[in-house]
Amino acid sequence: MSCIFCQIVNKKIFADIVYEDDNVLAFKDIEPQAPVHLLVIPKQHIESLDDMINIKNSIISDIFNVIYKLAKDYNLGSGFRVITNYGKDAGQTVNHLHFHLLGKKLFDNKF
């Protein structure tokens, strides 16, 4: 499989994994944009939000439960950002649904 995130899930490519369960994997971003920059992904290959219609609904709640747990583990109580990019025009570079958890940085309100 050519999906880099699937290769990480299958331990074919190294990643600094910070969380793993049956459905969700989280690892440190290799080009961090904040002192805490984690990627949280479903272990099942889901290309984008378009594909969520055919996936069991609990995967999104599983992902956000992990994001909340990691935010607590990394002491991000003063604020953090969760981002997903949808499509090439929005900057999605890996076609596997993923969420960026960023923290320990003062963010501006510009998008």
DACORZI-V332425 format. One line per field, one symbol per residue. phi: phi as a letter, one per 30 degrees, with the letter a starting at -180 (. if undefined). psi: psi as a letter, one per 30 degrees, with the letter a starting at -180 (. if undefined). A space follows every 50 residues. Layout:
phi=???
psi=???
This chain:
phi=.dddddddedidbdbddcaabdcbbbbdddbdcaecbcccbddddbdade dddcceddddddddddedddedechcedkabbbbccjedcjdccdbeabc cbaibdcdcdb
psi=kfjeeeeeeggfkklikfkkaffkkklkkfikglejjkkklkekjjeafe fffglkffeeeeefeeeeeeeeeghgffklkkkkkjleffgjfkikklkk jkahkjklgk.
